[in-house]
Amino acid sequence: MKAQNNISDVPSKDLDVIKYSIKKKVSQQLPYLPDIIEEMLFMQGRIAWNYYWTLLDLSTDGSARPKMKIEVTVKLKKEFHQFCSDVQHVFSCSVQVTEDFYHPRVIVKKKSSPKK
């Protein structure tokens, strides 16, 4: 089954778990902000990045465990541009839902160099 480039085609219960898993992996590849800024954001319960999602492919192959290809564009919020020159990153993610629903298999690859 081919998706219409809309991540909302995925059931919402699956979507939250998948997004969390992808954000966790992607955040390890993003540049760090100064410690004082990271601490401030942590104390406020905020993050410095906006995530934009595009579902490129959804295949079920007759099983209850879908395979997905998702493109994630991560942009640094404008208020933090002064601390980091790399303001946009694009990642290609492959997701396979496993038997353990809360731990999908996620592979993240950086797709493009950062925009400045």
GROMACS elastic network, one bead per residue, 0.5 to 0.9 nm:
[ bonds ]
;  ai    aj funct       b0    kb
    1    57     6  0.82115   500
    1    58     6  0.62447   500
    1    59     6  0.50880   500
    1    60     6  0.65741   500
    1    61     6  0.77223   500
    2     5     6  0.86522   500
    2    56     6  0.84048   500
    2    57     6  0.57869   500
    2    58     6  0.55603   500
    2    59     6  0.64181   500
    3     6     6  0.67222   500
    3     7     6  0.82800   500
    3     9     6  0.71898   500
    3    55     6  0.70924   500
    3    56     6  0.69282   500
    3    57     6  0.55992   500
    3    58     6  0.55096   500
    3    59     6  0.81404   500
    4     7     6  0.85042   500
    4     9     6  0.80520   500
    4    55     6  0.77886   500
    4    56     6  0.78192   500
    4    57     6  0.81817   500
    5     8     6  0.89807   500
    5     9     6  0.85996   500
    5    54     6  0.59112   500
    5    56     6  0.53115   500
    5    57     6  0.72967   500
    6     9     6  0.58893   500
    6    10     6  0.83249   500
    6    53     6  0.83619   500
    6    54     6  0.61095   500
    6    55     6  0.53536   500
    6    56     6  0.78686   500
    7    10     6  0.59053   500
    7    15     6  0.80950   500
    7    53     6  0.67632   500
    7    54     6  0.58710   500
    7    56     6  0.84085   500
    7    70     6  0.81634   500
    8    11     6  0.72112   500
    8    12     6  0.74588   500
    8    15     6  0.80793   500
    8    55     6  0.84569   500
    9    12     6  0.85492   500
    9    55     6  0.85343   500
    9    58     6  0.89516   500
   10    13     6  0.84840   500
   10    14     6  0.68536   500
   10    15     6  0.61928   500
   10    55     6  0.89064   500
   10    58     6  0.84543   500
   11    14     6  0.55001   500
   11    15     6  0.61639   500
   12    16     6  0.64676   500
   12    17     6  0.89603   500
   13    16     6  0.59794   500
   13    17     6  0.71479   500
   14    17     6  0.55175   500
   14    18     6  0.61841   500
   14    19     6  0.86318   500
   14    97     6  0.87112   500
   14   101     6  0.80915   500
   14   102     6  0.87196   500
   15    18     6  0.51014   500
   15    19     6  0.59569   500
   15    20     6  0.84502   500
   16    19     6  0.52204   500
   16    20     6  0.61033   500
   16    21     6  0.86190   500
   17    20     6  0.52220   500
   17    21     6  0.62423   500
   17    22     6  0.87078   500
   17   101     6  0.81093   500
   17   102     6  0.62023   500
   17   103     6  0.78844   500
   17   104     6  0.80058   500
   18    21     6  0.51681   500
   18    22     6  0.61857   500
   18    23     6  0.85822   500
   18    95     6  0.76433   500
   18    97     6  0.84062   500
   18   102     6  0.83184   500
   18   103     6  0.84676   500
   18   104     6  0.69322   500
   18   106     6  0.83804   500
   19    22     6  0.51372   500
   19    23     6  0.60074   500
   19    24     6  0.84877   500
   19    53     6  0.89017   500
   20    23     6  0.51647   500
   20    24     6  0.61394   500
   20    25     6  0.88068   500
   21    24     6  0.52091   500
   21    25     6  0.65139   500
   21    26     6  0.87135   500
   21   102     6  0.87452   500
   21   103     6  0.75497   500
   21   104     6  0.73482   500
   21   105     6  0.86061   500
   21   106     6  0.70936   500
   22    25     6  0.52544   500
   22    26     6  0.59716   500
   22    27     6  0.84002   500
   22    72     6  0.86951   500
   22    93     6  0.75266   500
   22    95     6  0.85294   500
   22   106     6  0.67156   500
   22   107     6  0.83786   500
   22   108     6  0.75576   500
   23    26     6  0.50550   500
   23    27     6  0.57852   500
   23    28     6  0.86514   500
   23    51     6  0.83378   500
   24    27     6  0.54819   500
   24    28     6  0.69194   500
   25    28     6  0.55824   500
   25    29     6  0.73348   500
   25   106     6  0.79950   500
   25   107     6  0.83128   500
   25   108     6  0.69532   500
   26    29     6  0.54035   500
   26    30     6  0.67278   500
   26    72     6  0.88024   500
   26    74     6  0.87892   500
   26    91     6  0.76888   500
   26   108     6  0.69215   500
   26   109     6  0.87496   500
   26   110     6  0.87940   500
   27    30     6  0.52374   500
   27    31     6  0.83781   500
   28    31     6  0.82431   500
   29   110     6  0.83525   500
   30    74     6  0.88192   500
   30    86     6  0.89318   500
   30    89     6  0.79639   500
   31    84     6  0.76628   500
   31    86     6  0.76192   500
   32    35     6  0.81842   500
   32    38     6  0.80660   500
   32    84     6  0.80890   500
   33    36     6  0.82404   500
   33    37     6  0.63661   500
   33    38     6  0.61929   500
   33    48     6  0.86517   500
   33    80     6  0.83604   500
   33    83     6  0.62819   500
   33    84     6  0.67241   500
   34    37     6  0.54392   500
   34    38     6  0.63578   500
   34    39     6  0.87434   500
   34    83     6  0.71588   500
   34    84     6  0.89698   500
   35    38     6  0.50062   500
   35    39     6  0.60171   500
   35    40     6  0.84882   500
   36    39     6  0.51759   500
   36    40     6  0.61634   500
   36    41     6  0.86931   500
   37    40     6  0.50428   500
   37    41     6  0.61735   500
   37    42     6  0.85371   500
   37    80     6  0.87708   500
   37    83     6  0.88654   500
   38    41     6  0.52131   500
   38    42     6  0.61234   500
   38    43     6  0.86712   500
   38    47     6  0.83165   500
   38    48     6  0.83946   500
   39    42     6  0.50343   500
   39    43     6  0.61517   500
   39    44     6  0.85967   500
   40    43     6  0.52333   500
   40    44     6  0.62629   500
   40    45     6  0.86192   500
   40    46     6  0.85462   500
   41    44     6  0.50707   500
   41    45     6  0.59749   500
   41    47     6  0.59800   500
   41    48     6  0.74110   500
   42    45     6  0.50423   500
   42    46     6  0.61461   500
   42    47     6  0.74371   500
   43    46     6  0.78206   500
   44    47     6  0.87957   500
   47    50     6  0.79765   500
   47    77     6  0.88867   500
   48    75     6  0.85580   500
   48    76     6  0.59379   500
   48    77     6  0.57374   500
   48    78     6  0.89173   500
   48    79     6  0.84828   500
   48    80     6  0.69536   500
   49    74     6  0.63085   500
   49    75     6  0.54977   500
   49    77     6  0.56662   500
   49    87     6  0.88972   500
   50    73     6  0.81979   500
   50    74     6  0.56298   500
   50    75     6  0.52115   500
   50    76     6  0.63207   500
   50    77     6  0.65938   500
   51    72     6  0.66545   500
   51    73     6  0.58927   500
   51    75     6  0.66368   500
   52    71     6  0.82646   500
   52    72     6  0.56689   500
   52    73     6  0.50801   500
   52    74     6  0.63431   500
   52    75     6  0.82063   500
   53    70     6  0.69040   500
   53    71     6  0.60224   500
   53    73     6  0.66283   500
   53    74     6  0.88964   500
   54    69     6  0.86815   500
   54    70     6  0.56355   500
   54    71     6  0.51356   500
   54    72     6  0.64829   500
   54    73     6  0.84346   500
   55    58     6  0.73302   500
   55    68     6  0.73331   500
   55    69     6  0.62360   500
   55    71     6  0.64525   500
   55    72     6  0.88100   500
   56    68     6  0.74806   500
   56    69     6  0.53289   500
   56    70     6  0.54036   500
   56    71     6  0.67625   500
   57    67     6  0.79933   500
   57    68     6  0.54755   500
   57    69     6  0.50108   500
   57    70     6  0.70971   500
   58    66     6  0.68024   500
   58    67     6  0.58818   500
   58    69     6  0.66799   500
   58    70     6  0.88297   500
   59    62     6  0.85900   500
   59    66     6  0.57091   500
   59    67     6  0.53420   500
   59    68     6  0.64866   500
   60    63     6  0.56035   500
   60    64     6  0.68931   500
   60    65     6  0.64944   500
   60    67     6  0.63099   500
   60    68     6  0.87188   500
   61    64     6  0.85460   500
   61    65     6  0.85420   500
   61    66     6  0.74714   500
   61    67     6  0.85710   500
   62    65     6  0.85797   500
   62    66     6  0.87016   500
   63    66     6  0.68822   500
   64    97     6  0.85921   500
   65    96     6  0.69580   500
   65    97     6  0.51150   500
   65    98     6  0.64335   500
   65    99     6  0.78443   500
   66    95     6  0.82232   500
   66    96     6  0.62473   500
   66    97     6  0.59559   500
   66    98     6  0.87874   500
   67    94     6  0.73730   500
   67    95     6  0.57034   500
   67    97     6  0.66819   500
   68    93     6  0.80249   500
   68    94     6  0.57645   500
   68    95     6  0.50719   500
   68    96     6  0.65665   500
   68    97     6  0.86723   500
   69    92     6  0.72205   500
   69    93     6  0.56606   500
   69    95     6  0.63648   500
   70    91     6  0.83244   500
   70    92     6  0.60638   500
   70    93     6  0.50761   500
   70    94     6  0.64360   500
   70    95     6  0.77464   500
   71    90     6  0.70986   500
   71    91     6  0.57540   500
   71    93     6  0.60745   500
   71    94     6  0.88719   500
   71   111     6  0.87461   500
   72    89     6  0.82561   500
   72    90     6  0.57463   500
   72    91     6  0.51416   500
   72    92     6  0.64467   500
   72    93     6  0.74049   500
   73    88     6  0.70741   500
   73    89     6  0.58116   500
   73    91     6  0.63914   500
   73    92     6  0.89303   500
   74    87     6  0.81433   500
   74    88     6  0.56293   500
   74    89     6  0.52161   500
   74    90     6  0.62605   500
   74    91     6  0.80728   500
   75    78     6  0.87806   500
   75    86     6  0.88214   500
   75    87     6  0.55624   500
   75    89     6  0.65533   500
   75    90     6  0.87789   500
   76    79     6  0.83215   500
   76    80     6  0.67135   500
   76    81     6  0.68189   500
   76    84     6  0.84174   500
   76    86     6  0.79418   500
   76    88     6  0.63209   500
   76    89     6  0.88648   500
   77    80     6  0.57568   500
   77    81     6  0.69409   500
   77    87     6  0.79294   500
   78    81     6  0.53002   500
   78    82     6  0.83412   500
   78    87     6  0.85349   500
   79    82     6  0.74567   500
   79    83     6  0.89955   500
   80    83     6  0.56170   500
   80    84     6  0.70040   500
   80    87     6  0.88885   500
   81    84     6  0.54659   500
   81    85     6  0.65660   500
   81    86     6  0.82199   500
   81    87     6  0.67531   500
   82    85     6  0.73410   500
   84    87     6  0.68651   500
   85   114     6  0.87037   500
   85   115     6  0.83093   500
   85   116     6  0.57067   500
   86    89     6  0.76401   500
   86   113     6  0.88445   500
   86   114     6  0.53633   500
   86   115     6  0.60279   500
   86   116     6  0.53340   500
   87   114     6  0.66322   500
   87   115     6  0.60226   500
   87   116     6  0.58278   500
   88   113     6  0.83321   500
   88   114     6  0.52162   500
   88   115     6  0.53039   500
   88   116     6  0.73536   500
   89   110     6  0.76201   500
   89   111     6  0.79189   500
   89   112     6  0.65761   500
   89   113     6  0.66134   500
   89   114     6  0.50313   500
   89   115     6  0.71684   500
   90   109     6  0.87882   500
   90   110     6  0.61943   500
   90   111     6  0.54011   500
   90   112     6  0.55148   500
   90   113     6  0.76242   500
   90   114     6  0.77042   500
   91   108     6  0.65194   500
   91   109     6  0.55651   500
   91   112     6  0.72504   500
   92   107     6  0.82277   500
   92   108     6  0.58581   500
   92   109     6  0.52542   500
   92   110     6  0.62787   500
   92   111     6  0.58538   500
   93   106     6  0.67983   500
   93   107     6  0.55238   500
   93   109     6  0.63707   500
   93   110     6  0.87160   500
   94   105     6  0.80241   500
   94   106     6  0.57501   500
   94   107     6  0.51340   500
   94   108     6  0.66654   500
   94   109     6  0.87485   500
   95   104     6  0.66500   500
   95   105     6  0.56523   500
   95   107     6  0.65749   500
   95   108     6  0.88175   500
   96   104     6  0.57223   500
   96   105     6  0.50453   500
   96   106     6  0.66171   500
   96   107     6  0.89249   500
   97   100     6  0.78325   500
   97   101     6  0.64134   500
   97   102     6  0.85410   500
   97   103     6  0.75918   500
   97   105     6  0.63096   500
   97   106     6  0.86581   500
   98   101     6  0.58464   500
   98   102     6  0.83055   500
   98   103     6  0.69156   500
   98   104     6  0.52939   500
   98   105     6  0.66949   500
   99   102     6  0.87304   500
   99   103     6  0.84127   500
   99   104     6  0.83007   500
  100   103     6  0.56278   500
  100   104     6  0.71272   500
  101   104     6  0.63057   500
  103   106     6  0.87184   500
  110   113     6  0.78045   500
  112   115     6  0.87135   500
